[in-house]
Amino acid sequence: MPKPTRTAKQLQQMLVQRIEALPGLRGQQTDVHRGGVIGLAQEEDGPNWTVRVVSDRGTHRADIAQIIRTLQMQFDLDE
């Protein structure tokens, strides 16, 4: 069964809402804020979108990555 789709703007808004609910991240700029959602060539059962990385990879946060993965499993990008 196909996943529901959302626009890049909707996905970004959903991500920002969840990220800003994390302790200490309200008002902080992340790659989700700066880079936004971009489409990918979908591989079998893989996501068709991701978040553009614009910051130093040393600032990677596992909690934000988990939020992205969770939404990737729930929604596809409406292209």
KANOR-V310052 format. One record per backbone hydrogen bond with DSSP energy under -0.5 kcal/mol. NH is the residue of the N-H (numbers start at 0). CO is the residue of the C=O. If there is no record, write none. Layout:
<<NH,CO> <NH,CO>>
//
This chain:
<<3,73> <5,75> <10,6> <11,7> <12,8> <13,9> <14,10> <15,11> <16,12> <17,13> <18,14> <19,15> <20,16> <21,18> <24,21> <27,24> <29,27> <33,29> <34,30> <35,30> <37,49> <39,47> <41,39> <45,42> <49,37> <51,35> <53,51> <58,55> <59,56> <64,60> <65,61> <66,62> <67,63> <68,64> <69,65> <70,66> <71,67> <72,68> <73,69> <74,70> <75,3> <77,5> <78,76>>
//
